[in-house]
């Protein structure tokens, strides 16, 4: 049975979020992300001491596509 929907106001939606109104047969959700971080970037705690004298994050990536998501069902 078809859905009857009135006015809809969307203020914001995330990158990998779903906005769905009405009937649906199949939904295929996907997202991609690439993160570069240097030494000590993801440390969590109260008293973290990180000593990185020569720290480099090499972001050169020779691949054009790391993980293709086209036609991902």
C-alpha positions as CSV (number, residue, x, y, z in Angstrom):
1,X,0.0,0.0,0.0
2,X,1.5,3.4,-1.0
3,X,2.5,5.8,1.8
4,X,1.0,9.2,1.9
5,X,3.4,11.7,3.4
6,X,2.8,15.4,4.2
7,X,5.4,18.1,4.4
8,X,8.9,17.1,5.4
9,X,11.6,19.4,6.7
10,X,15.2,18.0,6.8
11,X,17.7,20.3,8.6
12,X,20.8,18.1,8.2
13,X,21.8,14.6,7.4
14,X,25.1,12.8,7.9
15,X,27.4,11.5,5.1
16,X,26.5,7.8,5.6
17,X,23.0,8.4,6.9
18,X,19.7,7.2,5.5
19,X,16.7,9.4,4.7
20,X,13.7,7.3,3.8
21,X,10.1,8.2,3.3
22,X,7.4,5.8,2.1
23,X,7.6,2.3,0.8
24,X,10.9,0.7,-0.2
25,X,11.8,-2.8,-1.6
26,X,15.6,-2.8,-1.1
27,X,18.1,-0.3,0.3
28,X,21.8,-0.6,-0.4
29,X,23.9,1.5,2.0
30,X,27.6,2.3,1.5
31,X,30.2,4.8,2.5
32,X,33.9,5.2,2.2
33,X,36.6,7.1,4.2
34,X,40.3,7.4,4.3
35,X,42.1,8.6,7.4
36,X,45.7,9.8,7.7
37,X,47.1,10.4,11.1
38,X,50.6,10.9,12.6
39,X,52.1,9.2,15.6
40,X,50.1,9.7,18.7
41,X,47.1,11.0,17.0
42,X,44.5,8.5,18.3
43,X,45.8,8.3,21.9
44,X,43.2,8.7,24.6
45,X,43.6,9.0,28.3
46,X,44.2,11.4,31.2
47,X,47.9,11.9,31.2
48,X,49.3,11.0,27.8
49,X,52.9,11.9,27.0
50,X,53.9,11.5,23.4
51,X,57.5,12.2,22.4
52,X,58.0,12.0,18.6
53,X,61.1,13.8,17.5
54,X,61.0,12.7,13.8
55,X,57.4,11.8,13.0
56,X,56.2,11.8,9.4
57,X,52.8,10.7,8.0
58,X,53.3,9.8,4.3
59,X,50.1,10.5,2.5
60,X,51.3,9.6,-1.0
61,X,48.9,7.0,-2.4
62,X,49.6,5.7,-5.9
63,X,46.3,3.9,-6.2
64,X,43.5,5.8,-7.9
65,X,40.8,3.7,-6.2
66,X,41.3,1.9,-3.0
67,X,38.0,0.2,-2.6
68,X,35.5,0.7,-5.4
69,X,31.9,1.1,-4.2
70,X,30.2,1.5,-7.6
71,X,27.4,-1.0,-8.1
72,X,27.9,-2.2,-4.6
73,X,24.7,-4.2,-3.7
